[in-house]
């Protein structure tokens, strides 16, 4: 009886101390919560060790609660709604790695929250929602690399935040924290950046909001057109924006217009043709002309009859000069309108045509027998130039002679055989060109005042287009491929060259064009073996991203 009596007393005495009974208003006895299993409770404090979940009940006088070496995986939402009187909450030496939404909801009196020396890798954006009276927050010595934007929102009483001992990546996702640090009344201990490389080892406290370049961009798929095309041209006529695609298999110039209501591109008109390779729009004195280049049946010029609302053929192009057209460029010199057709046949001749007020006439044949694949008009040192690409020689540069009013051969671009096309662009007043090669290396070259010098090399595998695209402050170069994904490169002003930006899935791209409409920007991509694609150019502020 003695041993049994002592065992009974050992088991019931703590219970009698902790579970004090009180008399309720209706005379019923209400048993107060006892200290949970796995926890040790004193008058106003509870310490829980090795528990597998957050207990729901504690003695009413407990205002501080600690968790050590727990077995639960995270702090889930509403874990403490049953303990509203808590003033201090501490987690240390635990293995959980996330804090859920509304994890501390229902703690209006909480002033101190220590979540230290755990393995926290992620915190939900609204994890601390409801902690309006919190004074001190410590997330020190966890595995945090970033924090969700405005995670401290609504915690106006904060006087101290401790983020030491984490692996914070000081990139655009933390720009908001730098802004917050410069406006909050709370103090923060020194925090050192673990990355990116440019900020590694630097103090986050020393960074300023303008230290971050967080505006980026991307081309997002917008509309897919169920036809194949070999060239695309965007243009403006009569205050409206249009785009025309050359469809070689259908034998048409397919014109689309922007539907301002449906917010899509729809058919506007067509020009029936044969084996169409280029449909080049040209506006002269508010009249729209379209030069239609064909592989068979000759090439023609059409004019838009506004009153009849249709295209009318006004002229044929000399079939003896233009036998196998491959590219067309339009330009103006000293107020006069010209276009040039690159001819890729053995018997044809790349020819410049001039508008005389009634029609276009042959102005100059540049050379014979060279099988030109592309012609590019550009201005070098305030003088008009043409660059001809050819399958039989290096790219040739022609310069405009003002007195003769003709182009004269100036030089060629050395060590650049088998260039399919040349396209130019400008960055801060400097002139650059993109040179496309089908197999080998496509290149970017910079004009140094006397010659084009190589700047950058890009491996080309089945490339028929390497085209610069300018959109506002953004400068791109898009390298198409018949054998893999199309590569989009973006100009890096600090490096002075292009860096990889994005991949686009376009089958056999041949040309790109940009259209600005309704404060939006679209990239139009012709596809020789698949659907023609339209992408929207989107500006993204990385500092506003959430996770």
Secondary structure, DSSP 8 states (H G I E B T S, - for coil): -HHHHHHHHHHHHHHHHHS-EEE-TTS-EEE-----TTEEE-SSEEEEES-SS--S---TT--EEEEES---SEE-TTTTTT-TT--EEEEES----EE-TTTTTT-TT--EEEEESS---EE-TTTTTT-TT--EEE--SS--S---TTTTTT-TT--EEE-TTS--B-SGGGHHHHHHHTT-SSEE---B--BSTTTTT-BGGG--GGG---EEEEEEEEEEESS--SEEEEEEETTEEEEEEEETTTTEEEEEEEETTTTEEEEEEEEE-SSEEEEEEEEETTEEEEEEEESSS--EEEEEETTTTEEEEEEE--TTT-SSEEEEEEEEETTEEEEEEEE-SSS-EEEEEEE-SS-EEEEEEEEESS-EEEEEEEEETTEEEEEEEESSS--EEEEEETTTTEEEEEEE-TT-TT--EEEEEEETTEEEEEEE-SEEEEEEEEE-SSSEEEEEEEEEES-S-EEEEEETTEEEEEE--SSS-EEEEEEETTTTEEEEEEEE--TTEEEEEEEEETTEEEEEEEESSS-EEEEEEEEEEGGG---
